[in-house]
């Protein structure tokens, strides 16, 4: 069973990361889907997306849930029926789920050169001029993942990455920082934690 990493943040908050190595038939074993999710799954043409979807269901099972405990609201944000907060992510070879008694968001991103092309859409690119090529891709991916995690935490309520989410600067020796989200004339601060593995970046955001 390819559980890649277990992160226990506190007694109420845990994240699991799965490395997707098995064929889709193995990921489908012992998994039953709700009618809604079965329809979503059948409409997925990409095997990468199908594997990500099923590996998330395997992670739910390890956390004591089934697909029938999971619902999605009109904006696509997942919810657990018992009121536990949940966030989900998958990217190519990895998937992740985080659960908590407080607002959480998680994101996994593959570190790729294309992040430089989209960077001006989510962060002031001039702030990164002192970084070399490798560190530039790493840091941009971390900032992008942080903003994605916060966007998921908020449930896709129209947050603007460039104007509404501000990630405090951090260095590569201290893989944690804070971020402020500006919405409806309110400022809310969140804790961010980063992990890097096998050219991937994982970020999870927690309400303070």
C-alpha positions as CSV (number, residue, x, y, z in Angstrom):
1,X,0.0,0.0,0.0
2,X,1.8,3.1,-1.2
3,X,1.2,5.6,1.6
4,X,4.0,7.9,0.9
5,X,3.7,10.1,4.0
6,X,1.5,10.6,7.1
7,X,1.5,14.0,8.7
8,X,0.0,14.3,12.1
9,X,-0.4,18.0,12.9
10,X,-2.4,17.6,16.1
11,X,-4.9,15.2,17.6
12,X,-7.6,16.6,15.3
13,X,-5.6,17.2,12.1
14,X,-4.0,14.7,9.8
15,X,-2.8,14.6,6.2
16,X,-2.0,11.5,4.1
17,X,-0.1,11.5,0.9
18,X,-0.4,8.6,-1.6
19,X,2.2,7.7,-4.3
20,X,0.2,6.4,-7.3
21,X,2.1,3.4,-8.6
22,X,-0.5,0.7,-9.1
23,X,-2.8,0.0,-12.1
24,X,-6.3,1.5,-12.0
25,X,-7.8,-2.0,-11.4
26,X,-6.0,-2.2,-8.1
27,X,-7.0,1.3,-7.0
28,X,-10.6,0.4,-7.8
29,X,-10.6,-2.7,-5.5
30,X,-13.0,-2.5,-2.5
31,X,-14.1,1.0,-3.4
32,X,-17.8,1.8,-3.8
33,X,-18.8,5.2,-5.2
34,X,-21.9,7.2,-4.6
35,X,-24.1,7.8,-7.6
36,X,-22.8,11.3,-8.1
37,X,-19.1,10.3,-7.9
38,X,-19.7,7.2,-10.1
39,X,-21.0,9.5,-12.8
40,X,-18.0,11.9,-12.4
41,X,-15.6,8.9,-12.6
42,X,-17.2,7.4,-15.7
43,X,-16.9,10.8,-17.5
44,X,-13.1,11.0,-16.8
45,X,-11.2,10.3,-20.0
46,X,-7.7,10.7,-18.5
47,X,-6.2,7.7,-16.7
48,X,-4.1,10.1,-14.6
49,X,-7.3,11.8,-13.4
50,X,-9.0,8.4,-12.8
51,X,-6.0,7.2,-10.7
52,X,-5.9,10.4,-8.7
53,X,-9.7,10.1,-8.1
54,X,-9.4,6.5,-6.9
55,X,-6.3,7.0,-4.8
56,X,-8.1,9.8,-2.9
57,X,-10.9,7.2,-2.2
58,X,-8.2,4.9,-0.9
59,X,-7.0,7.6,1.4
60,X,-10.5,8.3,2.6
61,X,-10.8,4.6,3.5
62,X,-7.6,4.8,5.6
63,X,-9.0,7.8,7.4
64,X,-12.2,5.8,8.3
65,X,-14.5,7.3,5.6
66,X,-16.1,6.1,2.4
67,X,-17.2,7.9,-0.7
68,X,-20.7,8.0,0.7
69,X,-19.4,10.2,3.6
70,X,-18.3,12.8,1.1
71,X,-20.4,15.4,-0.6
72,X,-19.6,18.4,-2.8
73,X,-21.3,21.8,-2.7
74,X,-22.3,23.9,-5.7
75,X,-18.8,25.4,-5.9
76,X,-17.1,22.0,-5.9
77,X,-15.8,22.1,-2.4
78,X,-15.8,18.7,-0.6
79,X,-17.5,18.2,2.7
80,X,-17.7,15.3,5.2
81,X,-21.1,14.4,6.6
82,X,-19.8,14.4,10.2
83,X,-18.7,18.0,10.0
84,X,-15.0,17.3,9.8
85,X,-13.2,19.7,7.5
86,X,-11.5,18.1,4.5
87,X,-9.4,19.2,1.5
88,X,-8.2,17.1,-1.4
89,X,-5.5,17.3,-4.0
90,X,-3.8,15.2,-6.7
91,X,-1.1,15.9,-9.3
92,X,0.3,13.3,-11.6
93,X,1.9,10.7,-9.4
94,X,0.7,11.9,-6.0
95,X,-2.6,12.6,-4.2
96,X,-3.3,13.9,-0.7
97,X,-6.1,14.3,1.8
98,X,-6.2,16.4,4.9
99,X,-8.9,16.4,7.6
100,X,-9.3,18.6,10.7
101,X,-11.7,20.2,13.1
102,X,-10.7,23.6,11.7
103,X,-10.6,25.1,8.2
104,X,-7.9,23.4,6.1
105,X,-6.6,23.4,2.5
106,X,-4.0,21.2,0.8
107,X,-2.4,21.3,-2.6
108,X,0.2,19.2,-4.5
109,X,2.0,20.6,-7.5
110,X,4.7,19.1,-9.8
111,X,7.7,21.5,-10.0
112,X,7.7,22.5,-13.7
113,X,9.3,25.2,-15.8
114,X,5.9,26.4,-17.0
115,X,5.3,28.0,-13.6
116,X,7.4,30.9,-14.7
117,X,5.0,31.8,-17.5
118,X,2.0,32.0,-15.3
119,X,3.7,33.6,-12.3
120,X,2.7,37.2,-13.0
121,X,-1.0,36.1,-12.6
122,X,-0.5,35.2,-9.0
123,X,2.6,36.9,-7.5
124,X,4.8,40.0,-8.2
125,X,7.5,38.3,-10.2
126,X,10.1,41.1,-9.6
127,X,10.4,39.9,-6.0
128,X,12.2,36.8,-7.2
129,X,15.0,38.3,-9.3
130,X,17.8,37.2,-6.9
131,X,16.9,33.5,-7.2
132,X,18.7,31.0,-9.5
133,X,16.7,29.0,-12.0
134,X,16.1,25.9,-9.8
135,X,15.2,27.9,-6.7
136,X,13.0,30.2,-8.8
137,X,10.9,27.3,-9.9
138,X,10.8,25.8,-6.4
139,X,9.7,29.0,-4.8
140,X,7.1,30.0,-7.4
141,X,5.6,26.5,-7.1
142,X,5.4,26.9,-3.3
143,X,3.7,30.2,-3.5
144,X,1.3,28.9,-6.2
145,X,0.5,25.8,-4.1
146,X,-0.1,28.0,-1.0
147,X,-2.6,30.2,-2.9
148,X,-4.3,27.1,-4.3
149,X,-4.6,25.6,-0.8
150,X,-6.1,28.8,0.5
151,X,-8.5,29.0,-2.5
152,X,-9.7,25.4,-1.7
153,X,-10.0,26.3,2.0
154,X,-12.4,29.1,1.1
155,X,-14.4,27.0,-1.3
156,X,-13.7,28.8,-4.5
157,X,-15.6,32.0,-3.6
158,X,-14.1,34.2,-6.1
159,X,-10.7,34.9,-4.4
160,X,-8.2,36.6,-6.7
161,X,-4.8,35.1,-6.4
162,X,-2.8,38.3,-7.0
163,X,-5.0,40.8,-5.2
164,X,-6.7,38.9,-2.3
165,X,-4.0,36.4,-1.1
166,X,-0.7,37.6,0.3
167,X,2.0,35.0,1.3
168,X,4.6,36.2,3.7
169,X,8.2,35.6,2.5
170,X,10.1,32.6,3.7
171,X,13.4,30.9,3.1
172,X,14.2,27.3,2.2
173,X,15.5,26.5,5.6
174,X,12.2,27.2,7.3
175,X,9.4,25.6,5.4
176,X,6.6,27.5,7.1
177,X,5.1,30.9,6.9
178,X,1.8,32.8,7.2
179,X,-0.6,34.2,4.6
180,X,-3.3,36.8,4.8
181,X,-6.5,36.6,2.9
182,X,-8.5,39.7,2.1
183,X,-12.2,39.2,1.6
184,X,-15.3,41.3,2.3
185,X,-13.3,44.0,4.1
186,X,-11.8,41.4,6.5
187,X,-8.3,40.1,6.8
188,X,-7.7,36.5,8.0
189,X,-4.3,35.0,8.7
190,X,-3.5,31.3,8.1
191,X,-0.5,29.1,8.8
192,X,1.3,27.5,5.8
193,X,3.5,24.5,5.8
194,X,5.5,23.2,2.9
195,X,7.0,19.8,1.9
196,X,9.1,18.9,-1.1
197,X,9.7,15.4,-2.4
198,X,10.6,13.9,-5.8
199,X,10.3,17.2,-7.6
200,X,6.8,17.8,-6.1
201,X,5.6,20.5,-3.7
202,X,2.9,20.0,-1.1
203,X,1.4,22.9,0.8
204,X,-1.2,22.8,3.6
205,X,-3.0,25.8,5.1
206,X,-4.6,25.9,8.5
207,X,-6.7,28.4,10.2
208,X,-5.0,29.9,13.2
